[in-house]
């Protein structure tokens, strides 16, 4: 990896006061930027997000990974939705200040859901699509579509990257949901992967291979959105 694509620590403010941490990862001849939120239990430096950001940079997609305030504080309890939504908006604004390329927003699990809720309330400026790295449709062993109702208020393209063994998104619910959302939703399934995109050894694939496929799928989908 060249020095031009190494992630640099940055900070930005939420509602003009609260400072949060982020990592800006440029890409050579970038064609887009992914504004990427973390999952509920691990921050922006989680190896999965580190790897996705590096893979995307090699595919000419810059990224801004950022923390929700509770993660910066070292708390295990997520911030209230209002705070999370304000953080998403501030992160998108920070990305817009750093690059003029089109923006895609979303992220891992909880972070993707907070992003879609934010978009459903009021569209995010300059964001062309939303991408979810494992959308948490429901809590484990509690299948429901309650968390998905706001998705029908999102009017830009959405990409759902999901494992077929995802315990937070049963396929019997997720596939019909994507069909009801219509042409605005693209569902890409990763056979044998769980919510963390881990695959068992018997699958014949490694987690690294799945991650590379996920990143390439995201990059290809971004191309279609920009087209």
C-alpha positions as CSV (number, residue, x, y, z in Angstrom):
1,X,0.0,0.0,0.0
2,X,1.4,3.4,-1.0
3,X,1.6,6.3,1.4
4,X,-1.2,8.0,-0.6
5,X,-3.7,5.4,0.4
6,X,-2.8,5.1,4.1
7,X,-5.7,6.0,6.4
8,X,-5.1,9.2,8.3
9,X,-6.7,10.0,11.7
10,X,-9.0,13.0,11.6
11,X,-11.7,14.5,13.9
12,X,-14.9,16.3,13.1
13,X,-17.6,17.9,15.3
14,X,-21.2,16.8,15.7
15,X,-23.8,19.7,16.1
16,X,-20.9,22.1,16.2
17,X,-19.6,20.9,19.6
18,X,-19.0,17.2,20.2
19,X,-15.8,16.0,18.6
20,X,-15.5,12.5,17.2
21,X,-12.7,10.4,15.7
22,X,-12.5,9.3,12.1
23,X,-10.1,7.7,9.6
24,X,-9.8,9.2,6.2
25,X,-8.5,6.8,3.6
26,X,-7.9,8.3,0.2
27,X,-7.6,6.3,-3.0
28,X,-5.6,7.0,-6.1
29,X,-7.9,8.5,-8.8
30,X,-10.9,8.0,-6.6
31,X,-14.2,7.7,-8.3
32,X,-16.3,7.6,-5.1
33,X,-16.1,7.7,-1.3
34,X,-17.8,5.4,1.1
35,X,-18.8,7.0,4.4
36,X,-18.6,4.0,6.7
37,X,-20.0,3.6,10.2
38,X,-19.0,0.8,12.6
39,X,-21.1,-1.9,14.2
40,X,-22.6,-1.7,17.7
41,X,-19.8,-3.6,19.5
42,X,-16.6,-2.7,17.7
43,X,-15.3,0.6,16.4
44,X,-13.8,1.9,13.2
45,X,-10.5,0.1,13.8
46,X,-12.0,-3.3,13.7
47,X,-10.0,-5.6,11.4
48,X,-13.0,-6.2,9.2
49,X,-13.5,-2.5,8.5
50,X,-9.8,-2.0,8.1
51,X,-9.7,-4.6,5.4
52,X,-12.7,-3.4,3.6
53,X,-11.3,0.1,3.5
54,X,-8.0,-1.2,2.1
55,X,-9.7,-3.3,-0.5
56,X,-11.9,-0.4,-1.6
57,X,-8.9,2.0,-1.8
58,X,-7.3,-0.5,-4.3
59,X,-10.6,-0.3,-6.3
60,X,-10.4,3.5,-6.5
61,X,-12.9,4.1,-3.7
62,X,-11.9,6.4,-0.8
63,X,-13.5,6.0,2.6
64,X,-14.2,7.9,5.8
65,X,-14.6,5.5,8.7
66,X,-15.8,7.2,11.9
67,X,-16.8,6.6,15.5
68,X,-20.1,7.2,17.2
69,X,-19.5,9.2,20.3
70,X,-20.2,6.3,22.7
71,X,-17.4,4.3,21.1
72,X,-14.9,7.2,21.6
73,X,-16.0,7.4,25.2
74,X,-15.2,3.7,25.6
75,X,-18.9,2.9,26.5
76,X,-20.6,-0.3,25.5
77,X,-24.0,1.3,25.3
78,X,-24.9,2.9,21.9
79,X,-25.9,6.6,21.8
80,X,-29.6,7.5,21.4
81,X,-30.7,7.4,17.8
82,X,-30.9,11.3,17.7
83,X,-27.1,11.4,18.5
84,X,-26.3,8.7,16.0
85,X,-28.3,10.4,13.3
86,X,-26.5,13.7,13.9
87,X,-23.1,11.9,13.8
88,X,-24.0,10.3,10.4
89,X,-24.9,13.7,9.0
90,X,-21.7,15.3,10.4
91,X,-19.6,12.4,8.9
92,X,-21.2,12.9,5.5
93,X,-20.5,16.6,5.7
94,X,-16.9,15.9,6.6
95,X,-16.5,13.6,3.6
96,X,-18.0,16.3,1.4
97,X,-15.4,18.7,2.6
98,X,-12.6,16.3,1.9
99,X,-13.5,15.2,-1.6
100,X,-15.7,16.2,-4.6
101,X,-16.4,12.6,-5.7
102,X,-19.9,11.1,-5.3
103,X,-20.6,9.7,-1.8
104,X,-22.1,6.4,-0.7
105,X,-23.0,6.0,2.9
106,X,-23.7,3.1,5.2
107,X,-21.6,0.6,7.1
108,X,-21.5,-2.4,9.3
109,X,-24.7,-3.7,11.0
110,X,-25.8,-1.1,13.6
111,X,-23.9,1.7,11.7
112,X,-25.7,0.9,8.5
113,X,-29.1,0.9,10.2
114,X,-28.4,4.3,11.8
115,X,-27.4,5.6,8.3
116,X,-30.6,4.4,6.7
117,X,-32.7,5.9,9.5
118,X,-30.9,9.2,9.0
119,X,-31.6,9.1,5.2
120,X,-35.2,8.2,5.8
121,X,-35.7,11.2,8.0
122,X,-34.1,13.7,5.7
123,X,-32.0,12.8,2.7
124,X,-28.2,13.1,3.2
125,X,-26.7,15.8,0.9
126,X,-24.6,14.4,-1.9
127,X,-25.2,10.8,-1.0
128,X,-26.0,8.7,-4.1
129,X,-26.7,5.3,-2.4
130,X,-26.6,3.3,0.8
131,X,-24.6,0.1,1.3
132,X,-25.1,-2.2,4.3
133,X,-22.4,-4.7,5.4
134,X,-24.8,-7.0,7.2
135,X,-28.1,-5.2,7.8
136,X,-29.4,-6.1,11.3
137,X,-33.0,-6.8,10.4
138,X,-33.8,-8.2,13.9
139,X,-32.2,-9.3,17.1
140,X,-30.8,-12.9,17.1
141,X,-33.5,-15.5,17.5
142,X,-36.2,-12.8,17.4
143,X,-37.2,-12.6,13.7
144,X,-39.2,-9.5,12.8
145,X,-39.4,-6.8,10.2
146,X,-39.9,-4.0,12.7
147,X,-36.4,-2.5,12.1
148,X,-37.1,-2.4,8.3
149,X,-40.1,-0.1,8.1
150,X,-38.1,3.1,7.6
151,X,-36.4,1.6,4.5
152,X,-39.5,2.2,2.5
153,X,-38.9,5.9,3.1
154,X,-35.4,5.7,1.5
155,X,-35.5,6.8,-2.2
156,X,-32.0,6.2,-3.3
157,X,-30.4,2.8,-4.3
158,X,-29.6,0.4,-1.4
159,X,-27.2,-2.5,-1.4
160,X,-27.7,-5.3,1.1
161,X,-24.5,-7.5,1.5
162,X,-25.7,-10.4,3.7
163,X,-24.5,-13.9,4.7
164,X,-26.9,-16.8,4.3
165,X,-26.3,-17.8,7.9
166,X,-26.8,-14.3,9.3
167,X,-28.5,-14.7,12.6
168,X,-29.7,-11.1,12.5
169,X,-31.4,-11.3,9.1
170,X,-33.3,-14.5,8.4
171,X,-33.6,-15.0,4.6
172,X,-37.3,-15.9,4.8
173,X,-37.8,-12.3,5.9
174,X,-35.0,-10.5,4.1
175,X,-35.6,-11.7,0.6
176,X,-39.3,-10.8,0.5
177,X,-38.4,-7.5,2.0
178,X,-35.9,-6.7,-0.7
179,X,-38.5,-7.6,-3.3
180,X,-41.1,-5.3,-1.7
181,X,-38.7,-2.4,-1.7
182,X,-38.4,-2.9,-5.4
183,X,-35.7,-1.9,-7.9
184,X,-34.1,0.4,-5.4
185,X,-32.8,-2.6,-3.4
186,X,-30.1,-5.0,-4.4
187,X,-29.5,-8.1,-2.3
188,X,-26.2,-9.9,-2.6
189,X,-25.9,-13.2,-0.6
190,X,-22.7,-14.8,0.6
191,X,-23.2,-18.5,0.9
192,X,-22.4,-19.9,4.3
193,X,-21.4,-16.6,5.8
194,X,-22.7,-15.4,9.2
195,X,-23.4,-11.9,10.4
196,X,-19.6,-11.4,10.7
197,X,-19.1,-12.8,7.2
198,X,-17.2,-15.7,8.7
199,X,-17.5,-18.9,6.7
200,X,-16.8,-22.5,8.0
201,X,-13.8,-24.4,6.7
202,X,-16.1,-26.9,5.0
203,X,-17.3,-24.1,2.7
204,X,-14.0,-24.3,0.7
205,X,-13.5,-20.5,1.1
206,X,-11.7,-18.4,3.6
207,X,-13.0,-15.3,5.4
208,X,-10.4,-13.2,3.4
209,X,-11.9,-14.5,0.1
210,X,-15.4,-13.6,1.2
211,X,-14.2,-10.1,2.2
212,X,-12.5,-9.6,-1.1
213,X,-15.7,-10.7,-2.9
214,X,-17.8,-8.4,-0.7
215,X,-15.5,-5.4,-1.5
216,X,-15.6,-6.1,-5.2
217,X,-19.4,-6.5,-5.2
218,X,-19.7,-3.1,-3.4
219,X,-17.3,-1.5,-5.9
220,X,-19.3,-2.9,-8.9
221,X,-22.6,-1.8,-7.4
222,X,-21.2,1.7,-6.9
223,X,-20.3,1.8,-10.6
224,X,-23.9,1.0,-11.5
225,X,-25.2,3.7,-9.2
226,X,-22.8,6.3,-10.6
227,X,-23.7,5.3,-14.2
